[in-house]
Amino acid sequence: MNFEMANFEKDVIETSYKTPVLVDFWAEWCGPCKMLSPVLEKLAAEAKDWKLIKINSDEYPDLAAQYGIRSIPNVKLFSEGKVINEFVGALPENTIKDWLKKAIPGKNGMQLNAAESLISTGEEDKAINVLENVLKQEPYNEKAKILLSKLLLFKDNKKSQDLIKNIDEGSENFQAADSMRTLSCLIELNNNAYELAESPMKNLYLDALKDIQNQNFDSAIDKLIEVIRNDRTLEDDGARKACIAIFKYLGEENEITIKHRRDFGSALYV
């Protein structure tokens, strides 16, 4: 089976819109390249969900420069015309297999991208439909579960939690899932306020929980920071945990997260 590149645009870029392409940048003089090549070729011959293309960096210096090749072997994974992952050096076969399991996009990668675009433009109902279709085809797709759980958290809390119940600490999606579990508990606590211990900060904390349920996170964090400053014992440091959950739910680049991070940090050391 011949894995050598004939035409970069056709063999790599165009093909990557149909199936992921693993590109091995190598050279004749490179000892580690000669160790890695047969491993990649063996795995590629067995693979059904990706293809291998080998590029001699000495013969194609412009491509090597374009993709920042400074050390070889350098293996880059292309999908939809772009590099989405890579590794450098002659890794053992089992390590490469583990890397491929995490790096190769699922067959519904384009649908997940479409769902994220719909979410960013506020078309949540359409995004929910897309994600539900993905999960019908890939019931164990954790990214789809996380996205859908996030969309449903304030609409159908039970369904939201059912989606992420099996995402544990061994998963790269654990922190996202854990933040939604915390917010789910806060929503339930808001509905059962009588369970909350007495404290001078109790009413302010309950107001913050109402803000969370109404997705008014800016106001919620203001109140939670005030609770942190005055009563860390309330609900077992619940205000701090709530802030962290909101930050993870919104993301570190969200303007609300950025706005409150410094005050949150300083409140912890009052």
Secondary structure, DSSP 8 states (H G I E B T S, - for coil): ---B-S-HIIIIIIHHTTS-EEEEEE-TT-HHHHHHHHHHHHHHHH-SS-EEEEEETTT-HHHHHHTT--SSSEEEEEETTEEEEEEES---HHHHHHHHHHHS--TTHHHHHHHHHHHHTT-HHHHHHHHHHHHHH-TT-HHHHHHHHHHHTTT-HHHHHHHHTT--TTSTTHHHHHHHHHHHHHHHHHHTGGGS---TTHHHHHHHHHHHHTT-HHHHHHHHHHHHHH-TTTTTTHHHHHHHHHHHHH-TTSHHHHHHHHHHHHHTT-
